[in-house]
Amino acid sequence: MRVSRLTVLVFSAFVLSGIQTWGHEVPRDTSFTRWSTYLHIRKKHPEAKLLPDTVPHGVRVDRNVAYTEIKDSPYDNRCLRADVFRPDNDSVYPALIMIHGGGWNSGDKTLQHPMAQRIASRGYVAIPVEYRLIPEALYPAGMHDIKTAVRWVRKNARNLGVDPDRIAVSGCSAGGQMAVLAGVTNGSARHEGDGEWGDVSSDVQAVIDMDGVSTFVSECNIADAIERLAVKGTLPISAVWLGGLYSDARDNWEEASAVNWVTSASAPVCVIKSGLPRYTDGVATLLSDYRSRGIYYEEHSIPVGLHAYWFFSPWAEQAIDIAVDYLDKVFKKAR
């Protein structure tokens, strides 16, 4: 089951509460931004400073490059777009496809720009991508978009100045969950979708997960969704995305949980955790499976009780250093 009747009802009420659009405009929730996050955390973390969104010298950017057109969309000429940050030369580099967070519901690719700019300056083609969120489509649409983005990068590697054999994916929060799922499911037809560039592999060679869960099917998560619906009359946002309670949308909950899909083909992974364990549910199980299979992984912690640490100095710089060091190990030092 992809979408339960219960979730259609809950989601319809959610849309009508303030993010519905008319005509052919794509519906969006724009509540989650770097600035809104700063306003929310500044009292508890007065030391936090937003990482500047400035393209550094030696980096060039192509913005809003269409990577696919969704043929069956109710929104006319619905293209999904990417921003491409890269060193300002004609050399070939590894690619990092970057997935923003926002609870599968809000946010956009610009949230990844400050990190993308800095990672590009250190020898990577950093590509924040758009994907379909809850107001437009539920799971698995957004996940299929990420697989399509990987295929697009590989198909257009020459034009992008990318090595097609060195493609990584990263994500923050909800984006981290999607990044891990994309990398764990290398070769999985079930997760592929039927988007464009179907003659090209969507396999990735490395994953970076910043505070993203690796499972939805933990006992506490299932119980929390049931209690939330009973007490508040609404589903947690993850359950909305997945199509309902676990009992209503079991296939989606299982399919979207990376811990269920580890194989010898799964990509190496680097996990960068905050000091808030609830955002990395399932990661210990995932890494245990990696260890038993001999797949390379790294696990790091940013010592702050703040989820969106990647928006703010001094923690964003720490995460970028960890991420680039990991990518260098996987992609550069062995060459």
Solvent accessible surface area in square Angstrom, and as a share of the most:
residue,aa,sasa,rsa
1,M,129,0.58
2,R,103,0.38
3,V,64,0.37
4,S,6,0.04
5,R,187,0.68
6,L,59,0.29
7,T,0,0.00
8,V,73,0.42
9,L,96,0.48
10,V,26,0.15
11,F,37,0.16
12,S,47,0.30
13,A,64,0.50
14,F,68,0.28
15,V,21,0.12
16,L,121,0.60
17,S,91,0.58
18,G,64,0.62
19,I,29,0.15
20,Q,64,0.29
21,T,40,0.23
22,W,190,0.67
23,G,69,0.67
24,H,114,0.51
25,E,111,0.50
26,V,17,0.10
27,P,13,0.08
28,R,123,0.45
29,D,19,0.10
30,T,105,0.61
31,S,80,0.52
32,F,56,0.24
33,T,54,0.31
34,R,41,0.15
35,W,142,0.50
36,S,40,0.26
37,T,15,0.09
38,Y,47,0.18
39,L,76,0.38
40,H,157,0.70
41,I,15,0.07
42,R,110,0.40
43,K,185,0.78
44,K,160,0.68
45,H,18,0.08
46,P,97,0.61
47,E,87,0.39
48,A,1,0.01
49,K,124,0.53
50,L,45,0.23
51,L,3,0.02
52,P,76,0.48
53,D,74,0.38
54,T,88,0.51
55,V,49,0.28
56,P,44,0.28
57,H,191,0.85
58,G,38,0.37
59,V,14,0.08
60,R,89,0.33
61,V,38,0.22
62,D,81,0.42
63,R,122,0.45
64,N,83,0.42
65,V,48,0.28
66,A,45,0.35
67,Y,2,0.01
68,T,12,0.07
69,E,63,0.28
70,I,22,0.11
71,K,159,0.67
72,D,125,0.65
73,S,25,0.16
74,P,101,0.63
75,Y,35,0.13
76,D,90,0.46
77,N,124,0.63
78,R,16,0.06
79,C,29,0.17
80,L,0,0.00
81,R,90,0.33
82,A,0,0.00
83,D,2,0.01
84,V,4,0.02
85,F,0,0.00
86,R,12,0.04
87,P,12,0.08
88,D,85,0.44
89,N,62,0.32
90,D,136,0.70
91,S,55,0.36
92,V,87,0.50
93,Y,37,0.14
94,P,2,0.01
95,A,0,0.00
96,L,1,0.00
97,I,0,0.00
98,M,2,0.01
99,I,0,0.00
100,H,3,0.01
101,G,4,0.04
102,G,15,0.15
103,G,21,0.20
104,W,23,0.08
105,N,13,0.07
106,S,5,0.03
107,G,13,0.12
108,D,71,0.37
109,K,22,0.09
110,T,62,0.36
111,L,13,0.07
112,Q,1,0.01
113,H,8,0.03
114,P,4,0.02
115,M,5,0.02
116,A,0,0.00
117,Q,0,0.00
118,R,58,0.21
119,I,2,0.01
120,A,0,0.00
121,S,60,0.39
122,R,103,0.38
123,G,10,0.10
124,Y,1,0.00
125,V,0,0.00
126,A,0,0.00
127,I,0,0.00
128,P,0,0.00
129,V,0,0.00
130,E,25,0.11
131,Y,6,0.02
132,R,43,0.16
133,L,24,0.12
134,I,0,0.00
135,P,8,0.05
136,E,30,0.13
137,A,24,0.19
138,L,22,0.11
139,Y,3,0.01
140,P,19,0.12
141,A,14,0.11
142,G,1,0.01
143,M,1,0.00
144,H,34,0.15
145,D,5,0.02
146,I,0,0.00
147,K,0,0.00
148,T,5,0.03
149,A,0,0.00
150,V,1,0.00
151,R,3,0.01
152,W,14,0.05
153,V,0,0.00
154,R,38,0.14
155,K,99,0.42
156,N,32,0.17
157,A,8,0.06
158,R,227,0.83
159,N,131,0.67
160,L,23,0.11
161,G,11,0.11
162,V,4,0.02
163,D,18,0.09
164,P,53,0.34
165,D,106,0.55
166,R,31,0.11
167,I,0,0.00
168,A,0,0.00
169,V,0,0.00
170,S,5,0.03
171,G,0,0.00
172,C,1,0.01
173,S,23,0.15
174,A,3,0.02
175,G,0,0.00
176,G,0,0.00
177,Q,2,0.01
178,M,0,0.00
179,A,0,0.00
180,V,1,0.00
181,L,0,0.00
182,A,2,0.01
183,G,0,0.00
184,V,2,0.01
185,T,2,0.01
186,N,14,0.07
187,G,68,0.66
188,S,24,0.16
189,A,91,0.71
190,R,114,0.42
191,H,1,0.01
192,E,43,0.19
193,G,29,0.28
194,D,143,0.74
195,G,35,0.33
196,E,58,0.26
197,W,73,0.26
198,G,66,0.64
199,D,118,0.61
200,V,25,0.15
201,S,56,0.36
202,S,6,0.04
203,D,45,0.23
204,V,2,0.01
205,Q,53,0.24
206,A,0,0.00
207,V,1,0.01
208,I,1,0.00
209,D,0,0.00
210,M,5,0.02
211,D,2,0.01
212,G,1,0.01
213,V,26,0.15
214,S,1,0.01
215,T,12,0.07
216,F,4,0.02
217,V,37,0.21
218,S,25,0.16
219,E,153,0.69
220,C,92,0.55
221,N,37,0.19
222,I,35,0.18
223,A,55,0.43
224,D,58,0.30
225,A,2,0.02
226,I,93,0.47
227,E,107,0.48
228,R,82,0.30
229,L,38,0.19
230,A,84,0.65
231,V,111,0.64
232,K,142,0.60
233,G,46,0.45
234,T,69,0.40
235,L,10,0.05
236,P,13,0.08
237,I,64,0.32
238,S,16,0.11
239,A,0,0.00
240,V,8,0.05
241,W,2,0.01
242,L,0,0.00
243,G,0,0.00
244,G,0,0.00
245,L,24,0.12
246,Y,33,0.13
247,S,86,0.56
248,D,44,0.23
249,A,0,0.00
250,R,128,0.47
251,D,73,0.38
252,N,0,0.00
253,W,2,0.01
254,E,53,0.24
255,E,3,0.01
256,A,1,0.01
257,S,0,0.00
258,A,2,0.01
259,V,29,0.17
260,N,65,0.33
261,W,63,0.22
262,V,9,0.05
263,T,62,0.36
264,S,103,0.67
265,A,57,0.44
266,S,6,0.04
267,A,3,0.02
268,P,31,0.19
269,V,2,0.01
270,C,0,0.00
271,V,0,0.00
272,I,0,0.00
273,K,48,0.20
274,S,10,0.06
275,G,45,0.44
276,L,58,0.29
277,P,110,0.69
278,R,179,0.65
279,Y,44,0.17
280,T,15,0.09
281,D,39,0.20
282,G,14,0.14
283,V,4,0.02
284,A,83,0.64
285,T,84,0.49
286,L,0,0.00
287,L,5,0.03
288,S,51,0.33
289,D,37,0.19
290,Y,1,0.00
291,R,141,0.52
292,S,93,0.60
293,R,119,0.43
294,G,70,0.67
295,I,23,0.12
296,Y,101,0.39
297,Y,55,0.21
298,E,17,0.08
299,E,84,0.38
300,H,58,0.26
301,S,72,0.47
302,I,1,0.01
303,P,112,0.70
304,V,16,0.09
305,G,36,0.35
306,L,10,0.05
307,H,35,0.15
308,A,7,0.06
309,Y,0,0.00
310,W,8,0.03
311,F,5,0.02
312,F,0,0.00
313,S,24,0.16
314,P,63,0.40
315,W,16,0.06
316,A,0,0.00
317,E,69,0.31
318,Q,69,0.31
319,A,0,0.00
320,I,5,0.03
321,D,74,0.38
322,I,35,0.18
323,A,1,0.00
324,V,3,0.02
325,D,59,0.31
326,Y,0,0.00
327,L,0,0.00
328,D,32,0.16
329,K,84,0.36
330,V,40,0.23
331,F,6,0.03
332,K,64,0.27
333,K,138,0.59
334,A,92,0.72
335,R,185,0.67
